[in-house]
Amino acid sequence: MAGLGKRTRTSLAGKSVLITGAARGIGAELARRAAARGARIALVGLEPEQLAEVAADLGPEHLWVEADVTDADALEAAVQRTVDTFGGLDIVVANAGIAPLTTVMTSSAHALARTIEVNLIGAMLTTHAALPEIAKRRGHVLLISSAAAFTVLPGMSAYCASKAGVERFGDALRLEVAYRGVTVASAHPTWIDTDMVRDTEEALPTFKATRQQLPGPLGAFTSVEDCADALVENLETRGRRVFVPRSVGTVAALRQLVTGVVAEKVAMAVSATRVPQLERDIQALNGREFGANSVGDRSTGTAA
């Protein structure tokens, strides 16, 4: 729908939007922005109290559904309830995600696998469940990837892998569904002021120190509100990429410089000191592998 020139804008008024990971952070704020533009929102996640609170704030015309994004049956049920309530589905936002507090060496196998399961497989299953209804309305899919899709830091191995996978999934999906009139975008935020990022930096001081030394947009924080503003714009303009902040787009275009041989040599020199420090921080967590508000197990919380 978006060409090389000025993008066509499609109003959200009357559109139905399903957002995963909608109980807090980016998902909840995007829901508020989209609802303010007239959309009807289906909030999906694993924290029923928080989901109900967000839905109540939005108003009675919106709904929430408890569902795990790694459960295909639960996602299909969430989509069906959305369609039954709103009469159809125009947009899906695959936002749910987690970040482990580990390096590969210090991680359990479960934490590594769970990160891929929630962030990548969860996005794929969310899209798979929603796509038949989205196609009926020639709608839009927004996949929340990350700047981590094309940048790397020690302590983010599983997260970077999952988000790079989300970007590639979206690029291939875009080719598959274009003839149906469906558009696909991937969003690439850097450090957004969310519970997940705050939890990580509180738990791992070395990680925080490393982030603060990153150049330009790679080390900067962006508010949840500014991030949601950029995402809700994409729901109306339906471009193929969202960068938050916009300057991250330059990093994406130059990703071979960021992850190439010269940059890696510099990173290796820093990592020789920082990784042992980081792993001491991790050891001090006494086996805890996810932040208090970014939990990797359904039994203990939400993946959002």
Secondary structure as a PSIPRED ss2 file (coil, helix, strand):
# PSIPRED VFORMAT (PSIPRED V4.0)

   1 M C   1.000  0.000  0.000
   2 A C   1.000  0.000  0.000
   3 G C   1.000  0.000  0.000
   4 L C   1.000  0.000  0.000
   5 G C   1.000  0.000  0.000
   6 K C   1.000  0.000  0.000
   7 R C   1.000  0.000  0.000
   8 T C   1.000  0.000  0.000
   9 R C   1.000  0.000  0.000
  10 T C   1.000  0.000  0.000
  11 S C   1.000  0.000  0.000
  12 L C   1.000  0.000  0.000
  13 A C   1.000  0.000  0.000
  14 G C   1.000  0.000  0.000
  15 K C   1.000  0.000  0.000
  16 S E   0.000  0.000  1.000
  17 V E   0.000  0.000  1.000
  18 L E   0.000  0.000  1.000
  19 I E   0.000  0.000  1.000
  20 T E   0.000  0.000  1.000
  21 G C   1.000  0.000  0.000
  22 A C   1.000  0.000  0.000
  23 A C   1.000  0.000  0.000
  24 R C   1.000  0.000  0.000
  25 G H   0.000  1.000  0.000
  26 I H   0.000  1.000  0.000
  27 G H   0.000  1.000  0.000
  28 A H   0.000  1.000  0.000
  29 E H   0.000  1.000  0.000
  30 L H   0.000  1.000  0.000
  31 A H   0.000  1.000  0.000
  32 R H   0.000  1.000  0.000
  33 R H   0.000  1.000  0.000
  34 A H   0.000  1.000  0.000
  35 A H   0.000  1.000  0.000
  36 A H   0.000  1.000  0.000
  37 R C   1.000  0.000  0.000
  38 G C   1.000  0.000  0.000
  39 A C   1.000  0.000  0.000
  40 R E   0.000  0.000  1.000
  41 I E   0.000  0.000  1.000
  42 A E   0.000  0.000  1.000
  43 L E   0.000  0.000  1.000
  44 V E   0.000  0.000  1.000
  45 G E   0.000  0.000  1.000
  46 L C   1.000  0.000  0.000
  47 E C   1.000  0.000  0.000
  48 P H   0.000  1.000  0.000
  49 E H   0.000  1.000  0.000
  50 Q H   0.000  1.000  0.000
  51 L H   0.000  1.000  0.000
  52 A H   0.000  1.000  0.000
  53 E H   0.000  1.000  0.000
  54 V H   0.000  1.000  0.000
  55 A H   0.000  1.000  0.000
  56 A H   0.000  1.000  0.000
  57 D H   0.000  1.000  0.000
  58 L H   0.000  1.000  0.000
  59 G C   1.000  0.000  0.000
  60 P C   1.000  0.000  0.000
  61 E C   1.000  0.000  0.000
  62 H C   1.000  0.000  0.000
  63 L E   0.000  0.000  1.000
  64 W E   0.000  0.000  1.000
  65 V E   0.000  0.000  1.000
  66 E E   0.000  0.000  1.000
  67 A C   1.000  0.000  0.000
  68 D C   1.000  0.000  0.000
  69 V C   1.000  0.000  0.000
  70 T C   1.000  0.000  0.000
  71 D C   1.000  0.000  0.000
  72 A H   0.000  1.000  0.000
  73 D H   0.000  1.000  0.000
  74 A H   0.000  1.000  0.000
  75 L H   0.000  1.000  0.000
  76 E H   0.000  1.000  0.000
  77 A H   0.000  1.000  0.000
  78 A H   0.000  1.000  0.000
  79 V H   0.000  1.000  0.000
  80 Q H   0.000  1.000  0.000
  81 R H   0.000  1.000  0.000
  82 T H   0.000  1.000  0.000
  83 V H   0.000  1.000  0.000
  84 D H   0.000  1.000  0.000
  85 T H   0.000  1.000  0.000
  86 F H   0.000  1.000  0.000
  87 G C   1.000  0.000  0.000
  88 G C   1.000  0.000  0.000
  89 L C   1.000  0.000  0.000
  90 D C   1.000  0.000  0.000
  91 I E   0.000  0.000  1.000
  92 V E   0.000  0.000  1.000
  93 V E   0.000  0.000  1.000
  94 A E   0.000  0.000  1.000
  95 N C   1.000  0.000  0.000
  96 A C   1.000  0.000  0.000
  97 G C   1.000  0.000  0.000
  98 I C   1.000  0.000  0.000
  99 A C   1.000  0.000  0.000
 100 P E   0.000  0.000  1.000
 101 L C   1.000  0.000  0.000
 102 T C   1.000  0.000  0.000
 103 T C   1.000  0.000  0.000
 104 V C   1.000  0.000  0.000
 105 M C   1.000  0.000  0.000
 106 T C   1.000  0.000  0.000
 107 S C   1.000  0.000  0.000
 108 S C   1.000  0.000  0.000
 109 A H   0.000  1.000  0.000
 110 H H   0.000  1.000  0.000
 111 A H   0.000  1.000  0.000
 112 L H   0.000  1.000  0.000
 113 A H   0.000  1.000  0.000
 114 R H   0.000  1.000  0.000
 115 T H   0.000  1.000  0.000
 116 I H   0.000  1.000  0.000
 117 E H   0.000  1.000  0.000
 118 V H   0.000  1.000  0.000
 119 N H   0.000  1.000  0.000
 120 L H   0.000  1.000  0.000
 121 I H   0.000  1.000  0.000
 122 G H   0.000  1.000  0.000
 123 A H   0.000  1.000  0.000
 124 M H   0.000  1.000  0.000
 125 L H   0.000  1.000  0.000
 126 T H   0.000  1.000  0.000
 127 T H   0.000  1.000  0.000
 128 H H   0.000  1.000  0.000
 129 A H   0.000  1.000  0.000
 130 A H   0.000  1.000  0.000
 131 L H   0.000  1.000  0.000
 132 P H   0.000  1.000  0.000
 133 E H   0.000  1.000  0.000
 134 I H   0.000  1.000  0.000
 135 A H   0.000  1.000  0.000
 136 K H   0.000  1.000  0.000
 137 R C   1.000  0.000  0.000
 138 R C   1.000  0.000  0.000
 139 G C   1.000  0.000  0.000
 140 H E   0.000  0.000  1.000
 141 V E   0.000  0.000  1.000
 142 L E   0.000  0.000  1.000
 143 L E   0.000  0.000  1.000
 144 I E   0.000  0.000  1.000
 145 S C   1.000  0.000  0.000
 146 S C   1.000  0.000  0.000
 147 A H   0.000  1.000  0.000
 148 A H   0.000  1.000  0.000
 149 A H   0.000  1.000  0.000
 150 F C   1.000  0.000  0.000
 151 T C   1.000  0.000  0.000
 152 V C   1.000  0.000  0.000
 153 L C   1.000  0.000  0.000
 154 P C   1.000  0.000  0.000
 155 G C   1.000  0.000  0.000
 156 M C   1.000  0.000  0.000
 157 S H   0.000  1.000  0.000
 158 A H   0.000  1.000  0.000
 159 Y H   0.000  1.000  0.000
 160 C H   0.000  1.000  0.000
 161 A H   0.000  1.000  0.000
 162 S H   0.000  1.000  0.000
 163 K H   0.000  1.000  0.000
 164 A H   0.000  1.000  0.000
 165 G H   0.000  1.000  0.000
 166 V H   0.000  1.000  0.000
 167 E H   0.000  1.000  0.000
 168 R H   0.000  1.000  0.000
 169 F H   0.000  1.000  0.000
 170 G H   0.000  1.000  0.000
 171 D H   0.000  1.000  0.000
 172 A H   0.000  1.000  0.000
 173 L H   0.000  1.000  0.000
 174 R H   0.000  1.000  0.000
 175 L H   0.000  1.000  0.000
 176 E H   0.000  1.000  0.000
 177 V H   0.000  1.000  0.000
 178 A H   0.000  1.000  0.000
 179 Y H   0.000  1.000  0.000
 180 R H   0.000  1.000  0.000
 181 G C   1.000  0.000  0.000
 182 V C   1.000  0.000  0.000
 183 T E   0.000  0.000  1.000
 184 V E   0.000  0.000  1.000
 185 A E   0.000  0.000  1.000
 186 S E   0.000  0.000  1.000
 187 A E   0.000  0.000  1.000
 188 H E   0.000  0.000  1.000
 189 P E   0.000  0.000  1.000
 190 T C   1.000  0.000  0.000
 191 W E   0.000  0.000  1.000
 192 I E   0.000  0.000  1.000
 193 D C   1.000  0.000  0.000
 194 T C   1.000  0.000  0.000
 195 D H   0.000  1.000  0.000
 196 M H   0.000  1.000  0.000
 197 V H   0.000  1.000  0.000
 198 R H   0.000  1.000  0.000
 199 D H   0.000  1.000  0.000
 200 T H   0.000  1.000  0.000
 201 E H   0.000  1.000  0.000
 202 E H   0.000  1.000  0.000
 203 A H   0.000  1.000  0.000
 204 L C   1.000  0.000  0.000
 205 P H   0.000  1.000  0.000
 206 T H   0.000  1.000  0.000
 207 F H   0.000  1.000  0.000
 208 K H   0.000  1.000  0.000
 209 A H   0.000  1.000  0.000
 210 T H   0.000  1.000  0.000
 211 R H   0.000  1.000  0.000
 212 Q H   0.000  1.000  0.000
 213 Q C   1.000  0.000  0.000
 214 L C   1.000  0.000  0.000
 215 P C   1.000  0.000  0.000
 216 G H   0.000  1.000  0.000
 217 P H   0.000  1.000  0.000
 218 L H   0.000  1.000  0.000
 219 G C   1.000  0.000  0.000
 220 A C   1.000  0.000  0.000
 221 F E   0.000  0.000  1.000
 222 T E   0.000  0.000  1.000
 223 S C   1.000  0.000  0.000
 224 V H   0.000  1.000  0.000
 225 E H   0.000  1.000  0.000
 226 D H   0.000  1.000  0.000
 227 C H   0.000  1.000  0.000
 228 A H   0.000  1.000  0.000
 229 D H   0.000  1.000  0.000
 230 A H   0.000  1.000  0.000
 231 L H   0.000  1.000  0.000
 232 V H   0.000  1.000  0.000
 233 E H   0.000  1.000  0.000
 234 N H   0.000  1.000  0.000
 235 L H   0.000  1.000  0.000
 236 E H   0.000  1.000  0.000
 237 T H   0.000  1.000  0.000
 238 R C   1.000  0.000  0.000
 239 G C   1.000  0.000  0.000
 240 R C   1.000  0.000  0.000
 241 R E   0.000  0.000  1.000
 242 V E   0.000  0.000  1.000
 243 F E   0.000  0.000  1.000
 244 V E   0.000  0.000  1.000
 245 P C   1.000  0.000  0.000
 246 R C   1.000  0.000  0.000
 247 S C   1.000  0.000  0.000
 248 V H   0.000  1.000  0.000
 249 G H   0.000  1.000  0.000
 250 T H   0.000  1.000  0.000
 251 V H   0.000  1.000  0.000
 252 A H   0.000  1.000  0.000
 253 A H   0.000  1.000  0.000
 254 L C   1.000  0.000  0.000
 255 R H   0.000  1.000  0.000
 256 Q H   0.000  1.000  0.000
 257 L H   0.000  1.000  0.000
 258 V H   0.000  1.000  0.000
 259 T H   0.000  1.000  0.000
 260 G C   1.000  0.000  0.000
 261 V H   0.000  1.000  0.000
 262 V H   0.000  1.000  0.000
 263 A H   0.000  1.000  0.000
 264 E H   0.000  1.000  0.000
 265 K H   0.000  1.000  0.000
 266 V H   0.000  1.000  0.000
 267 A H   0.000  1.000  0.000
 268 M H   0.000  1.000  0.000
 269 A H   0.000  1.000  0.000
 270 V H   0.000  1.000  0.000
 271 S H   0.000  1.000  0.000
 272 A H   0.000  1.000  0.000
 273 T H   0.000  1.000  0.000
 274 R H   0.000  1.000  0.000
 275 V H   0.000  1.000  0.000
 276 P H   0.000  1.000  0.000
 277 Q H   0.000  1.000  0.000
 278 L H   0.000  1.000  0.000
 279 E H   0.000  1.000  0.000
 280 R H   0.000  1.000  0.000
 281 D H   0.000  1.000  0.000
 282 I H   0.000  1.000  0.000
 283 Q H   0.000  1.000  0.000
 284 A C   1.000  0.000  0.000
 285 L C   1.000  0.000  0.000
 286 N C   1.000  0.000  0.000
 287 G C   1.000  0.000  0.000
 288 R C   1.000  0.000  0.000
 289 E C   1.000  0.000  0.000
 290 F E   0.000  0.000  1.000
 291 G E   0.000  0.000  1.000
 292 A C   1.000  0.000  0.000
 293 N C   1.000  0.000  0.000
 294 S E   0.000  0.000  1.000
 295 V C   1.000  0.000  0.000
 296 G C   1.000  0.000  0.000
 297 D C   1.000  0.000  0.000
 298 R H   0.000  1.000  0.000
 299 S H   0.000  1.000  0.000
 300 T H   0.000  1.000  0.000
 301 G C   1.000  0.000  0.000
 302 T C   1.000  0.000  0.000
 303 A C   1.000  0.000  0.000
 304 A C   1.000  0.000  0.000
